[in-house]
Amino acid sequence: MTSMFRAILDFVYQLVGNYGWAVIIFSLLIKCVLLPLDIKSRRSMRAMSALNPKMEELKKRYGDDQQKLNQKMSDLYKKNKVNPLSGCLPMLIQLPILWIMFKVMRYAAAELQMQEMFKWVSANLTDGNGTFLALDSTAVQNALETIRSGGALSAFNQESWLWIKNVFQPDTFSKTVIPTISEISTTLQQYKDMLTEKGWYDLLSQYAQDANGIASAVDAAVRESCGYKSFDLFMGLTKINFPTNWSTYVNGVCALPILAAVTQVLSTKLQPTQSDANSNSAATGKFMTWFFPLFSLWICWSSTAAFSIYWVFVNVWTIVTTFFINKLIDRKEAAGGQTTKEELNP
């Protein structure tokens, strides 16, 4: 499934020529395919919400007899043609899709970023035969000076999108367009087989091991160009890098993580809720209302901007479609399709 999604995404990319827009178009295709199921799910959730008062009444009446309560609840669902599981079906489908997209974006980032790093390292830091030059060599010093002056961005040929200079890096001001030693080392560990197959692993492995101190010098040159200052948070447990010079290499402005959190809040608020004064469901619902936005903020802060684009688009799609689907259901109910009080009797 992952390879199929990657193939479709690459096909869309070939048509539009931009990875950020390709992710949006691909996401739109997925959501359009799932739209009929989504409409059915939201109808079921609305119907379940409408049944809430009668469900509470049944719980009060038959709360001491679980078997009788289950039977009455089942009869209530059948009488009103409601399937309590149908509201969960889209979520069960979308969670695997979300995970697949996460893997696809990580694999694409690993492949395309390491390809550009291999080209740049080979052309600027080696003798052309895979041997790294000395740190004080003219070629290496020229490459470092090009980085410090902000002139190396075009050499990496990274995929940009709107304000983001490299969609395969997170949309945060603490991440740079050029991957650091640590980021390259992590990628080498996770995708060794793929990088070895393409012939990039050995050279990039030497680079990540800081051959002749070159990789450390490159990282330092990038940081110098950005003017990064480090700030410790939570008693030194977390370090935030903030640029004093929003130069060529600062990748983003944290817009996507913030948008992900905000749209997640709006999306959650639009969902029908079921109150239950006799259980912890209200407290659980309140917890989930804030947990998902915070989780969205974290996952989009730490993931590639390409994946964050997908996440934000899905949230925006959910908000828009929920609004119009609710309007559609309201219109049908106003025309006589609503559940009457007689139909709600258990």
RALINUR-V10989 format. One record per residue. PHI is phi in radians with two decimals (* if undefined). OMEGA is omega as a letter, one per 20 degrees, with the letter a starting at -180 (none if undefined). D_CENTER is the distance of its C-alpha to the mean C-alpha in Angstrom with 2 decimals. Layout:
{{PHI & OMEGA & D_CENTER} {PHI & OMEGA & D_CENTER}}
This chain:
{{* & r & 18.14} {-1.07 & a & 15.72} {-1.14 & r & 18.43} {-1.17 & r & 18.97} {-1.07 & a & 15.45} {-1.12 & r & 15.71} {-1.11 & r & 19.17} {-1.15 & r & 18.28} {-1.08 & r & 15.52} {-1.12 & r & 18.16} {-1.12 & r & 20.74} {-1.11 & r & 18.95} {-1.08 & r & 18.44} {-1.10 & a & 22.17} {-1.36 & a & 22.96} {-1.74 & r & 21.11} {1.31 & r & 21.16} {-2.55 & a & 17.86} {-1.23 & r & 14.55} {-1.10 & r & 12.58} {-1.21 & r & 14.83} {-1.09 & r & 14.81} {-1.10 & a & 11.12} {-1.13 & a & 12.11} {-1.13 & r & 15.34} {-1.09 & r & 14.06} {-1.10 & r & 11.73} {-1.09 & r & 14.93} {-1.06 & a & 17.00} {-1.09 & a & 15.14} {-1.18 & r & 15.34} {-1.14 & r & 18.95} {-1.12 & a & 19.91} {-1.52 & a & 18.70} {-1.04 & r & 20.27} {-1.01 & r & 23.68} {-1.15 & r & 22.36} {-1.14 & r & 20.32} {-1.08 & r & 23.56} {-1.06 & a & 25.54} {-1.11 & a & 23.24} {-1.20 & r & 23.46} {-1.09 & r & 27.20} {-1.15 & r & 27.47} {-1.16 & r & 25.63} {-1.13 & r & 27.96} {-1.13 & r & 30.91} {-1.10 & r & 29.99} {-1.12 & r & 29.77} {-1.17 & r & 33.17} {-1.41 & a & 34.64} {-0.91 & a & 33.71} {-1.02 & r & 37.19} {-1.22 & r & 38.97} {-1.13 & r & 36.75} {-1.15 & r & 37.65} {-1.12 & r & 41.25} {-1.12 & a & 41.24} {-1.15 & r & 39.83} {-1.21 & a & 42.63} {-1.35 & a & 45.22} {-2.11 & a & 44.31} {-1.04 & a & 42.27} {-1.50 & a & 44.93} {-2.17 & a & 44.93} {-1.08 & a & 41.50} {-1.12 & r & 42.81} {-1.14 & r & 44.34} {-1.09 & r & 41.22} {-1.07 & r & 39.05} {-1.15 & r & 41.63} {-1.15 & r & 41.81} {-1.12 & r & 38.05} {-1.09 & r & 38.03} {-1.11 & r & 40.92} {-1.12 & r & 39.13} {-1.10 & a & 36.09} {-1.14 & a & 38.43} {-1.09 & a & 40.63} {-1.76 & r & 37.80} {0.96 & a & 36.01} {-2.03 & r & 32.78} {-1.85 & a & 30.59} {-1.12 & a & 28.69} {-1.53 & a & 26.34} {-1.17 & r & 25.35} {-1.20 & a & 23.02} {-1.58 & a & 20.91} {-1.04 & r & 20.85} {-1.03 & r & 17.89} {-1.12 & r & 15.75} {-1.14 & r & 17.26} {-1.45 & a & 16.36} {-1.29 & r & 12.79} {-1.09 & r & 11.81} {-1.07 & r & 13.05} {-1.10 & r & 11.39} {-1.06 & a & 7.88} {-1.16 & r & 9.27} {-1.11 & r & 10.92} {-1.10 & r & 8.19} {-1.07 & r & 6.69} {-1.18 & r & 10.42} {-1.07 & a & 11.19} {-1.15 & r & 9.08} {-1.16 & a & 10.60} {-1.17 & r & 13.90} {-1.10 & r & 14.02} {-1.09 & a & 13.37} {-1.08 & a & 16.05} {-1.17 & a & 18.42} {-1.30 & r & 18.41} {-1.21 & a & 18.35} {-1.20 & r & 21.02} {-1.09 & r & 23.01} {-1.18 & r & 23.28} {-1.12 & r & 24.08} {-1.07 & a & 26.71} {-1.09 & a & 28.29} {-1.19 & r & 28.46} {-1.08 & a & 29.76} {-1.06 & a & 32.27} {-1.36 & a & 33.57} {-1.98 & a & 33.83} {-2.08 & a & 34.26} {-2.20 & r & 36.33} {-1.49 & a & 39.69} {1.63 & r & 38.23} {-2.02 & r & 39.17} {1.59 & r & 36.42} {-1.76 & a & 38.40} {-1.29 & r & 36.93} {-1.31 & r & 39.16} {-1.23 & a & 40.52} {-1.05 & a & 38.59} {-1.56 & r & 41.55} {-1.21 & a & 41.97} {-1.06 & a & 42.07} {-1.10 & a & 39.18} {-1.19 & r & 36.78} {-1.13 & r & 37.99} {-1.13 & r & 37.56} {-1.12 & r & 33.94} {-1.16 & r & 33.32} {-1.16 & r & 35.13} {-1.10 & r & 33.09} {-1.14 & a & 29.91} {-1.04 & a & 31.59} {-1.47 & r & 32.68} {1.43 & a & 29.23} {-1.76 & a & 30.39} {-1.71 & a & 28.27} {-1.06 & a & 25.06} {-1.12 & a & 26.46} {-1.19 & a & 27.51} {-1.57 & r & 23.98} {0.90 & a & 23.11} {-1.43 & a & 19.36} {-1.44 & r & 17.15} {-1.77 & r & 16.89} {-2.77 & a & 15.46} {0.88 & a & 17.15} {-1.43 & a & 17.17} {-1.55 & a & 14.90} {-1.47 & a & 17.30} {-2.54 & a & 15.18} {-1.22 & r & 11.79} {-1.65 & r & 11.81} {-2.04 & r & 12.04} {-1.10 & r & 9.95} {-1.44 & r & 10.92} {-2.45 & r & 13.45} {-1.33 & r & 17.23} {-1.57 & r & 17.66} {-1.90 & a & 16.26} {-1.91 & r & 18.50} {-1.08 & a & 18.49} {-1.54 & a & 20.64} {-1.08 & r & 19.28} {-1.43 & r & 21.46} {-0.98 & a & 23.71} {-1.07 & a & 21.57} {-1.16 & r & 18.41} {-1.15 & r & 20.69} {-1.07 & r & 22.37} {-1.10 & r & 19.25} {-1.11 & r & 18.35} {-1.09 & r & 22.02} {-1.21 & a & 22.08} {-1.40 & a & 19.13} {-2.23 & a & 20.12} {-1.02 & a & 23.84} {-1.08 & a & 25.05} {-1.11 & a & 23.16} {-1.22 & r & 24.19} {-1.19 & r & 27.69} {-1.06 & a & 28.03} {-1.48 & r & 27.27} {1.44 & a & 29.71} {-1.80 & a & 27.47} {-1.13 & a & 27.33} {-1.03 & a & 30.78} {-1.15 & a & 30.70} {-1.20 & r & 27.24} {-1.14 & r & 28.27} {-1.09 & r & 31.34} {-1.08 & a & 29.41} {-1.13 & r & 27.05} {-1.44 & r & 30.27} {1.14 & r & 31.39} {-1.00 & r & 34.28} {1.03 & r & 37.01} {1.29 & a & 34.72} {-1.24 & a & 33.03} {-1.07 & r & 29.36} {-1.09 & r & 30.07} {-1.16 & r & 31.88} {-1.14 & r & 28.99} {-1.01 & a & 26.58} {-1.14 & r & 29.32} {-1.15 & r & 29.91} {-1.13 & r & 26.30} {-1.09 & r & 26.35} {-1.11 & r & 29.75} {-1.13 & a & 28.65} {-1.46 & a & 25.86} {1.13 & a & 28.28} {-1.16 & r & 25.89} {-2.12 & a & 27.16} {-1.78 & r & 25.86} {-2.22 & r & 25.85} {-1.55 & r & 25.99} {-2.10 & r & 24.50} {0.93 & r & 25.38} {1.03 & r & 28.62} {1.49 & a & 27.25} {-1.30 & a & 24.53} {-2.23 & r & 21.77} {-2.03 & r & 22.32} {-1.92 & r & 20.84} {-1.72 & a & 21.67} {-2.09 & a & 22.57} {-1.39 & r & 24.06} {-1.64 & r & 27.47} {-2.28 & a & 27.39} {-1.32 & a & 24.43} {-1.46 & a & 25.44} {-1.03 & a & 24.27} {-1.66 & r & 22.09} {-1.27 & a & 19.93} {-1.32 & a & 16.56} {-2.68 & a & 15.14} {-2.18 & r & 16.04} {1.22 & a & 13.10} {-1.17 & a & 12.91} {-1.15 & r & 9.21} {-1.01 & r & 8.78} {-1.18 & r & 11.98} {-1.07 & r & 11.25} {-1.07 & a & 8.29} {-1.17 & a & 11.03} {-1.14 & a & 13.79} {-1.18 & r & 12.60} {-1.17 & r & 11.77} {-1.06 & a & 15.35} {-1.09 & r & 16.82} {-1.09 & a & 15.31} {-1.17 & a & 16.72} {-1.11 & a & 19.97} {-1.41 & a & 20.58} {-1.33 & r & 20.60} {-1.14 & a & 24.18} {-2.03 & r & 25.21} {-2.13 & a & 28.03} {-1.48 & r & 30.22} {-2.62 & a & 32.21} {-1.21 & a & 34.65} {-1.72 & r & 35.92} {-2.53 & a & 32.78} {-1.60 & a & 29.85} {-1.12 & a & 27.50} {-1.12 & r & 27.63} {-1.15 & r & 26.67} {-1.12 & r & 23.89} {-1.08 & r & 22.58} {-1.14 & r & 22.77} {-1.08 & a & 20.95} {-1.17 & r & 18.01} {-1.03 & a & 18.05} {-1.76 & r & 17.23} {-1.14 & a & 15.44} {-1.10 & r & 12.33} {-1.06 & r & 12.05} {-1.15 & r & 12.70} {-1.13 & r & 10.21} {-1.05 & r & 7.47} {-1.05 & a & 9.26} {-1.19 & a & 9.49} {-1.16 & r & 6.19} {-1.39 & r & 5.18} {-1.23 & a & 8.83} {-1.76 & a & 9.01} {-1.77 & r & 6.47} {-1.09 & r & 7.49} {-1.09 & r & 7.65} {-1.05 & r & 7.54} {-1.19 & r & 4.06} {-1.11 & r & 3.74} {-1.05 & r & 6.69} {-1.06 & a & 5.88} {-1.07 & a & 4.26} {-1.15 & r & 7.32} {-1.07 & r & 9.50} {-1.07 & r & 9.40} {-1.11 & r & 10.39} {-1.11 & r & 12.97} {-1.04 & a & 14.21} {-1.09 & r & 14.74} {-1.09 & a & 16.64} {-1.15 & a & 18.76} {-1.18 & r & 19.60} {-1.07 & r & 20.38} {-1.04 & a & 22.74} {-1.29 & r & 24.54} {-1.14 & r & 24.72} {-1.08 & r & 26.20} {-1.09 & r & 28.64} {-1.10 & a & 29.59} {-1.16 & r & 30.27} {-1.06 & a & 32.20} {-1.15 & r & 34.28} {-1.17 & r & 35.16} {-1.17 & r & 36.08} {-1.14 & a & 38.21} {-1.48 & r & 39.94} {2.01 & a & 41.02} {-1.67 & a & 38.21} {-1.30 & r & 37.42} {-1.36 & a & 38.29} {-1.48 & a & 41.71} {-1.12 & r & 43.02} {-1.12 & a & 45.28} {-1.20 & a & 42.42} {-1.47 & a & 40.71} {-1.17 & r & 43.77} {-1.25 & none & 43.27}}
